[in-house]
Amino acid sequence: MKYILVTGGVISGIGKGIIASSIGTILKSCGLRVTAIKIDPYINIDAGTFSPYEHDTEREREAETQEEGEAGSVQGARRGTQSRDFRITPWAKGEVFVLNDGGEVDLDLGNYERFLDINLYKDNNITTGKIYQHVINKERRGDYLGKTVQVVPHITDAVQEWVMNQAMVPVDGHKEEPQICVIEPSATGEQKTKPTQNSVRALRGLGLSPDLIVCRSSTPIEMAVKEKISMFCHVNPEQVICIHDVSSTYRVPVLLEEQGIVKYFKERLDLPIGDSASNLLFKWRNMADRYERLQKMCSIALVGKYTKLSDCYASVFKALEHSALAINHKLNLMYIDSIDLEQTTETEDPVKFHEAWQKLCKADGVLVPGGFGIRGTLGKLQAISWARAKKIPFLGVCLGMQLAVIEFARNCLNLKDADSTEFEPNARVPVVIDMPEHNPGNLGGTMRLGIRRTVFKTENSILRKLYGDVPFIEERHRHRYEVNPSLISQLEQNDLSFVGQDVDGERMEIIELANHPYFVGVQFHPEFSSRPLKPSPPYLGLLLAATGNLHGYLQQGCKLSSSDRYSDASDDSFSEPRIAELEIS
């Protein structure tokens, strides 16, 4: 096993996660088995109780902390609406990414999975809290034989043991141990005036010397600057890698490879590879080229309540982008704060209200993602109602699906009191109810987390066809509330169908509305499984419908039409006739 450590003393968000992912992608393209580990400094055990972002006002902070506590793990599940004790963590700026095993982790693990096309585990995200908990548990069991437990050697040894054990876990489906482990320790968040020199100086102060220095810049760095960095940081010029701002992150692995990083790793780590990357990186290069040549535009309205920070919906954005690229369109994602669509906003700020509705009316498709808490749900219901009535392609994910069922019950079945017990515990028509999944111990409380099987109940399903006409699928979940199974027969009227259910037929997983271009809701989170070369079927369906291509795609047996075939020689098309052929072999 060879280890590559990616670190930096610069501000958070400068791109260490993308660099780590890109390095892994390059080495995987050389035929090596690669895994990845993220080390974070926070005391939290995992990311389950994180708030998506810090807010400007104490009132918003309190409201969001309450709602995200409700979304969290054991304490949130037990305390319910009394979960005000949760505190917002400075690093908690973005989505909580969910893994197959139900691990709630840092969003950077989503980058690792998407770039490397692997499935990681919760222990691939190491936090200070996890390490200390592990050491304290050993101390309580008497494993240290009464010795004083200290940072050195007990904490440091625990980190080393954890990394070495997790690095050997197979992640690519072949059940073989990885050969390379890319490890990204998170930065402290402290701002530096001279990031590169100060970072290297701090690293040397810890007894470590960098093998490679990757510099981020807005434009390509000149050789003179590269040589200056080389001189002041005591490395050779070829050890300074420069990554300038590019149109898409798909270009980053290509830039790294062009600067000789494969040859350097081969020599430094004595790797059994050639001097250049192979077919996989060739596909990435073509994908980056295609992305930059796209001309057709597709506008999708994302109606949520965490729209101030795009990282809150990072996986949703990536899933939409993957699908748009697959059908040769540039994604125009319009973030709409759901509160801005509500009547209270019309009264308090009519300009903001009309701007939000103007965005919604311009959209080719509407997406309502997952979330927790009642704030902003009226605006989401308004957007769903508009998409249904105006026959605008719509996808609802998790809470988005639940609200779609509530909206349909209220406005199509005249069940005006239809509601979720999450918002109204004493709802007269409890369309959505609390259906906890029992997990003994402290592993997520009553949340339904991780990969679960969904069985298609009919062959006449759009999603079934998009998934390849399979009898069942497996996708990742993160929720506790479900559509009330006792009301299904009443809800399945006027063209609404629950076409996908769990293996026991008790949990409703997929809804589809007939006589509509595309009105789909899924209880799971398909965005967590989307890959650049393997777009998520529900998101692909939304983009196909939004561009007017879904019917033709289904009619041709889920094949692209001749005008949309992929061809690297044309402006915005590919050569392969099937999207399935984009998959990495």
N, C-alpha and C positions, 0 to 999 in steps of 0.2 A: 504494500500500500504506500502510495506517495501522497503527501499532503501539500496543498497550495493555500497559503494564508493570504487573504485579501483584507487589508485594514487601511485606516487613514484617520488623521487627526483633524479633518476638515468638517465643515458643517454637514448635518444630515441632509440626505437627498441629493448629494452631488453625483451619485451614479455608481457607488460601490457594488450595489446589487446587480446592476446590469453588467458591470465589468466581470463580476464573479460568474454570472450566468453565461456570459459570452465566452469566457475562458473554458468553462465546462463544455459548451457547445463545440468549440474548436477541437478540443481533445476527444470528444465523442466522435466527431467527424473523422478523426484519425483511427477509429476502430477501437478506442479504449472504453471501458466501462467506468462511468463517472457518477459520483454521488455528490451531495452538497449539504453543508451544515451551516446554520446561522446562529451566532452567539450574540445575545442581547444583554445589556447591563441591568435591565429593570428587575425589581424584586418580585413582580408578578410571576405566578407559576406558569400561566399561559396568557394568550391574548383574549380569552373569552369575556373578560369584564371590561375591556377597553371601550372608551368612547371614541367615535370616529374622528373627532377633532376637538380642540379646545375652543371655547366660545368667547365672544367679546364681552358678554355681560354675565353677572353672577346669576341672574334669573334663568338665562338659557343654560348656563352650566349646571344648575340644580335640576332643571327639567330633563336635560339630556342624560345626566348622570343617573337619574331615577330610571329612565327608559332603558339605558344600556345595562344598568344593573339587572333589570328585569330580563334582559337578553342574555345575561351572563351565566355562570355555572351554578354550583350548588347554592351559594348564598342568595343569588338573585332568584332562583327558583323557590327557595324557602321563604324569603322575605316578601316576595311579591312587590307590592307598591311601596313597601317600607324600605326599599333598597337605596336610601339616600346616603348610606355610609360609603358607597363606592367613590373613589377619587379618580380624577382624570390624570392619566400618566403623560408626561411630556412627550414620550415616544409614540403615543397612541394616535398618530395622525394618519389615518387610512383604514381600509377595510380589515376585518378579521377573515383570514383565509382558512378554509376548512379542508382537511385532508381526508383520505379514504378511511383512516382509522378513527375519525372523529376529532382529531387534534385541531384546536383553534390556535393558529399561529400567525406570525408576522407576515405581512403581505409579500415580503421578498421571497418567501418560499414558493409563492405563486409564480414569480419570475423564474425560479429554478425549474419548476415543473414544466412551464410553458416552453422555455428555451431547450431544456434537455429531454423533454418528452418522457419523464419518469414520474413515479408515484412515491412521494416521500412519506415519512411518518412523523408523529408528533415529537419524538425524541430527536429529530433532525433540527429542532429549534430549541436551543439551550438557553435558559435564562438564569440569572443569578439566583432567583427564587427556587428554581428546580434544583440547582446544585446544593444550596443551603438546606433545602428540605431533605434531599438525599443524604447529606452528611449527618443532619440531626437525627434522622430515622436510624442510621447506623449507630449513632452514639446511644440512642435510647435502647437499642437491642443489645448493647454491650460489646459491639464489634471492635471498639477501640481499647478494650480491656482496661478501662479506667483511666486512660491517659488524657491529658488536657488536649481538647480539640482546638486547633488553630488554623488560620488561613494557610500557613505553610507548616506542614506539608499536606494537611488533610483536604482543604478546599482545592488546592492546585492539583493534587493527585486525583481527586474526584472528577475534575474537568478533563484531565488527560484520559482517565479510564472511560469516561462517558463518550468522548470523541472517538477513541479507538474502537470501542464496541459498536457504536452506531455507524461508523464509517464502513464496517464490514457487512452491513445489512443489504441484501440485494434490493434494487429499486427499479430495475428495467424490465421485469417480467421473465428474464431468463434464469433467475434463481442462482446466478453466479455472483460471487463477491466483487464489488467494485475494485478498480485498480487505482483510481484517482479520487481524492476527496478535496473539494474546494470549500474552504471555510471562510466565512465573512464575519469578523467581529464588528459590532456596531461602533460607530464613533461616539464620542462623549457629548457631542452637540455644541462644544465650545468653539467660538469663531476665532479664526486665526488671521493675522494680517499678512503673513507670508506662508500660506498653507503648505506648499511643498517642502520648503527648507525646514520649517518648524516641525512638520510631521516626521521627517526623516531624523531630525535632531532628537525628538522625543522617543522615536523608536530605538535609536542608538543608545539612548539613556537607559533603555531596558535590556541592553545587551543584544539587540537584534539589528541586523543590517539587511536592507531591502535588496532583493535580486532584480526586481523590476519596479520602475516608477511609472505609473500611468497618470498622465496629466490631462485634465479636462479644460477645454477652452472654447470660446465662441467661434473662433476661426482657426484654421490649421496653423500650428506653431512653426516658426521659421527655424532653420538649422542653428542659427546663432543662439536663440533662446534655449534650444535643446542642449547645446553644448554648455551653456551657462549652468543649467540645471545639473548636468552631468558633473561639472567641476565642483559646484558647491555641495552636492549631495554624495560625492565620492563614488560614483558609478560610471561605467563606460557609456558613451553616447548611445550605443545599441540597446542599452538597458533602460532607456527613457522612451516610453511609448506615449504618443500623443493622440488623444481622441477629441476631435472637435465636434461641435453641435451638428447633428445630421437630421434629415427629415423624418427618420424613423429609427427605432432601436434595432431593427433588423439589420441595419448597416454596421453596427458596432462589431460583431464577430468578424465581419469582412475586413474592417479597418485594422483590427488586431492581427489578423492573419497576414495582411499585406505588409505589415511592419516586422515580419520575421519571427513572430512569437512561437510558432510551432517548432522552428529550428532551435530556438533558445531553450524551450522546455525539453526537447529531445536530448540536448546535450547536458543541461543542468540536472535533470531527473533520470537520465539514462533510460529513456522510454523506448520501447520496441516499436517505433513508428517511422514513417518516411519523413521527409523534410517539408511536406506540404499536406494540407487537409484534402479530403476526398469528396465523394459525392454529396454528402449531407451539406457541407458548406457551399458547394456549388448550387444546391437548391436554395440556400439562404441568400446567396448573392443574386440569383434570379428573382427571388421574392422581393428583395430590396429594390432591385431595378424596376420591377413591375409596379411596386408601391409608388415610386417616384414618377412614373409615367401615367398614372391614373388620371382620367379627365372627367368621367361621369361621376355625378354626386348623388348621394342618398342621405336625406336628412331624417334623423331619428330623435324624437323628444324623449328624454329620460326624466320622468316625473318622480322626484324623491324629495327628501328633506335634509339631506347632507350635501347639497350641491355647492356649498362654498369651497369645498376641497375635492378636486376630481379623484384623488386617491381613495376616497371613501367608496368609490364604485370602480376601482381599478380593474378587477376581473371582468366586470360587466362591459367596461369600455373595450378591453382586449378581446372579449368574445365577439362583440359587434364588429370590431376592426378585422378580426380573422375572417368573419363571414363576408364582410364587404370586399375584402381583398380577393376572396375566392370567386366572387362573381364580378370582379373587375370594376368595383366602384370605390370611390373615396368616401369615407365616412364623415358626415357632418353631424356630430353629436351635440344636441342642444340641451343643456341642463336647465330644468325648470323646477324651482322651489315650489312644492305642492301647495304651500300656504299661500303663495301669490295667486293661486287660482280660486281662492275661497272668497266668499262674499264680504268677510270682515276686511280683507285687503282692499276690496273695491271701495269700501267706505273710508278706510284709513289712508290708503295710498292708491288712488285710481290709476295713476300712470304705471305703477308697477304691475297692477292687476291687468291692465290692457296689454302691456308688453308681454306678460306671461302667456296670455291667451293668443296673442298674435304669433308667438313662437309655436304654440301647440297647433294652431291652424295651418301653419306652413309645413308641418312635419309630414313626411311620407309614411312614418310608422311611429307607434307609441310604445314605450316600455315603462312598466312600473315595477321596480326592483323590490327586494326584500327590505325589511325594517322592523322596528319594534315601537310600541307605544301609539297613543291616539293622535298625537300632534301631527297635523298635516294630512290626516286621512280623508277629510272632506274634499280637499283638493284632488287627491288621488282618485276618489270616487267620481268626481266631476270629469277628470280626464278619461277614465274608463268608460263612463257613460257616453261621452262624446265620440270616442273611438268606435264603440259598438254601434251607436245610432248612425254615424256618418260612414260606417264600413271602412274605417282606417285600420290597416294591419296593427295588431296589438299582441304584446306578450306580457304576461304577468308572472312574476317570479316570487314564490313563497308568499309573503304578505300580499303581493300583487295579485296572485291567484285568488287568495281568500277574499280580497276586496272585490274582485271581478264577480265572484259568486254572490256576495252581498248585494252588489249593484244590480245584478240580474234578478235576484229575488225581490228587491224593492220595486224595480221599475218594469219588469216583465211579468212577474207573477203576482204583483200587487201586495207583496208581503212588506208593508211599510215599516214594520217593527223589526225586520231582519237586521241582525247585528252580530258582532263577535263578543264573546264573554271576556276577551282581553280588554275591550273598551267599555262594555256594559255588562258587569257580572250578572245582573238580573234581567238580561235580555228576554223579551217575550217570545221572540223567534230566534233562538240561538243557532244561527246558521254555521258559525265557527265556534268551536269549543276547545277547552283545554284537554288534550289527550296526551299526557306525559308518557314518555318511554322510560321504563324503570331501568336504572343503571345503579347497581349497588356500589357503595363507597363514594369516593369524591371525584369520579370521572365524568363530570359534566352534568351531575344532578339529574333532572328529569328532561333535559333537552334531548331531542332526537338528532343525533350527530353522526356524521360520516356516511359512508356508502351504504345504500339500501337498494333492494330490488323492486322494480316497478313492473307489473304484468299488464300487458295490453289486453283489454276485455273485448276488443273487436278488431277485425281486420280492416274495417273502413275507418281508418284514422290517419290524419295528415302526419302526425308525429311518428307513427309507426312506419310509414313509408319513408320519412326523412331519416329515420334511424336505420334504414336498410331492410325494412319489413321483417323485423325480428320479433319473437314472441314476448321478450322481456328486455329490459335495460337495467343498468345499475348506475346511479348517480348519487351525488353527495347532498346531505341534508343538514339544516341547522334551524330548528324551530321546535315549538312545543304545541302550538294551536293547530287544529285540523278542521276540515269541513265536517260537520255533524253527520255521521253515517246514517242516523235514524231519519234524516230528511232527504236522503238521496232520491227516493222515488218521487217526492214532491218537487224537488229541484230539477229533475230531468224532464222538464217540459219546455215547450216552445224552442226546440232545437239545441238545448244545452245538454251535453253528454259528458259523463265522467269516464273517459276512455282508458284511463290507466289507474290501477289501484295497487296496493301492496299485496304481498303473497297471500295474506289472509282475507283480503277483500274488505278490510275495515277502514283503511286509510286511503283517502282519495288523493291521487298523485297528479292526474292530468285532466284538464277540462278542454273541450273544443266546442265551438259554437258553429252550427251548420248555417248555410246561407250567408256566409261572411267570408271575405277574402282570406282572412287569417285572424282568428280570435282564439288565442291559446293561453292557457295558464298551467304552470307546473309548480308543484309543492316543493320540489328539490331545487338545487342551485346548479344548473348545467354549466354556468360560466366557469366554475372551478375546474372543469375537465376540458375546456376548450384549449386547443393548441394552434399555433400559427399555420401548420400544415394539416390540421385536423379540426376544422371549425365545428362548433357545437350545433347539432341539428335544430334545436328550438330557435337559436339565434339566426342560423342560416335560413330557416323558414321565414322569419320576420323580415330579413333583408331581401329574400327572393320576392316575398309578397309586396314589400314596399317599393320594389323596382318593377313590379308587374310581371315577374318571371316565374312565380311559383307554379301556376297552372301548367305552363309548358314544361317545366322541370319535372313535375309529377307525371305528366302525360308521356314523357319520354323515358319513364322508368328511372327517374332521378339522375338523368344525364343532362349535361349542359347542351344548349342549342349550338348549332354550327357557328353562329355569330358571336357566341360567348366562350368558345373553346379557348383554352389557355395556349398562348403562343408567345414565346419570348421575343419574337421578331416584330410583333405588332405593338400598337400603342397601349392597348388595355385588354389583352386577352391572353389565354394560355394555349398550350398545344394538346394537353391531355383531354379526352372527352368526358371524363368522369371526375367528380370532386374526390371520390374515394382514392383515386390514383395519386393524389397529392400526399397521401400518407407516407410517413417515413418508414422504409422497409427495415 
